[in-house]
Amino acid sequence: MQTQQNVDQRLAELEMKTAFQEKLLEDLNQALVEQQFLIDKMQLQLRHLATKLKDLQPSNIASQSEETPPPHY
């Protein structure tokens, strides 16, 4: 009889551990999904920023400073 109680107790412990591991895997999977979403969003923003930078015209300030040196030279 004692052996059956030990088996039942061990089985209950294993079931609890399995349930905990399943919950942990679900939580980790959800975190991974959220991180991938954020990575995709950042990649899109980076592509948008790179496109904007390519489309920028040289500034007037930069071209003026190259033409004439400041008076203190």
C-alpha positions as CSV (number, residue, x, y, z in Angstrom):
1,M,0.0,0.0,0.0
2,Q,2.8,2.4,0.8
3,T,4.3,1.8,-2.6
4,Q,1.1,2.8,-4.3
5,Q,1.1,6.0,-2.4
6,N,4.6,6.8,-3.4
7,V,3.8,6.1,-7.0
8,D,0.7,8.3,-6.8
9,Q,2.7,11.1,-5.1
10,R,5.5,10.8,-7.7
11,L,2.9,10.9,-10.6
12,A,1.3,14.0,-9.1
13,E,4.7,15.7,-8.9
14,L,5.5,14.8,-12.5
15,E,2.1,16.1,-13.6
16,M,2.7,19.4,-11.8
17,K,6.1,19.8,-13.3
18,T,4.8,19.0,-16.8
19,A,2.0,21.6,-16.4
20,F,4.6,24.2,-15.2
21,Q,6.8,23.5,-18.2
22,E,3.9,23.8,-20.6
23,K,3.0,27.2,-19.1
24,L,6.6,28.3,-19.2
25,L,6.9,27.3,-22.9
26,E,3.7,29.2,-23.7
27,D,5.1,32.3,-21.9
28,L,8.4,32.0,-23.7
29,N,6.7,31.6,-27.0
30,Q,4.6,34.7,-26.4
31,A,7.7,36.7,-25.5
32,L,9.4,35.5,-28.7
33,V,6.4,36.5,-30.8
34,E,6.4,40.0,-29.2
35,Q,10.1,40.4,-29.7
36,Q,9.8,39.4,-33.4
37,F,7.0,41.9,-33.8
38,L,9.2,44.6,-32.4
39,I,12.2,43.6,-34.5
40,D,10.0,43.7,-37.7
41,K,8.7,47.2,-36.6
42,M,12.3,48.5,-36.1
43,Q,13.5,47.1,-39.4
44,L,10.6,48.9,-41.1
45,Q,11.5,52.1,-39.3
46,L,15.1,51.7,-40.2
47,R,14.3,51.2,-43.9
48,H,12.1,54.3,-43.8
49,L,14.8,56.3,-42.1
50,A,17.5,55.1,-44.7
51,T,15.2,56.1,-47.5
52,K,14.7,59.6,-46.0
53,L,18.4,60.1,-45.6
54,K,19.1,59.1,-49.2
55,D,16.5,61.6,-50.4
56,L,17.9,64.5,-48.4
57,Q,19.5,67.3,-50.4
58,P,22.8,68.7,-49.3
59,S,22.2,71.6,-46.9
60,N,22.9,75.2,-47.9
61,I,25.0,75.7,-44.8
62,A,27.5,73.0,-45.8
63,S,27.9,74.4,-49.3
64,Q,28.3,78.0,-48.1
65,S,31.0,77.0,-45.6
66,E,33.0,75.3,-48.4
67,E,32.9,78.3,-50.6
68,T,34.4,81.0,-48.4
69,P,36.4,80.6,-45.2
70,P,35.4,82.5,-42.1
71,P,37.0,86.0,-41.8
72,H,39.4,85.1,-39.0
73,Y,41.5,83.0,-41.4
